């Protein structure tokens, strides 16, 4: 769990989806030697921040319980 605050969790989810949808696909499928170094470092910095948030997150008992309930259906 990233946060106890539902709004922060939703914002994190949207940011994660957005950064990967917006940046990953163009850079993953083509090489562009015109990409500014500062832009590349900025993207790496944002992704590094997201990964640090994930690393600091904890597994919530409520999430595990919900997951187990869904699997048993």
N, C-alpha and C positions, 0 to 999 in steps of 0.2 A: 504494500500500500504506500503510495507516494505521500499522501496526506490524509488527515482525518476530515479535512474540509472537502466536501463533494465538488464544489466549484473549482478548487485547485486541481483535483484529480481530473475533472473534465477538461480543464484548460491544458493540463499536461498531455492528455490523450490527443487533443486537437493539435497541439503544437508538434507532437511526435509524428502524428499522421501527416501533417502538413509539410514538415521539413523533409520527410522521406519522399512524399509524393512530388514535391516541388523540386527538390535538389537531386535526389538520388537518380531518378530516371534519366534526365539529360546527361548527367555526368557518368552514369553507369554505362550508357549505351554508345557514347561517342567521346572521343578525345578532342578537346578544344584548347589549342595552345594560346588562344587570345584571352583566356580567363585571367582576370587580374589576381595577382598573388594576395592582395589584401582581402578580396572576396573569398578566395579559397581558405585563408586562415580564419575568416569570420565564420564560415560554414563549419569548419572543423571545431571552432570554439563553441558554437551552439550545440553541436552534437556531443562534444565532450561534456558540456553542462548537463545535457539530458542523460547521458550515461552515468554521470556522478549522482544525479537524482535517483536513478534506478538502483545504483549500487547502495545508496543510503536507505532505500525503501525496505519495508519489512513485510513478511507474509502475515496477512490478517486471518484470524480464526474464522471470521464471518465469511471471508472470500473462500476459504477452504471448505467450509460447511456448505455454501451455496454450490460450489463446484461438485461436491460429493452428491448433493441432492439431484443435480442435473444428470450426473452420470448414472444414477440408480433408476432414472425414469425410462 
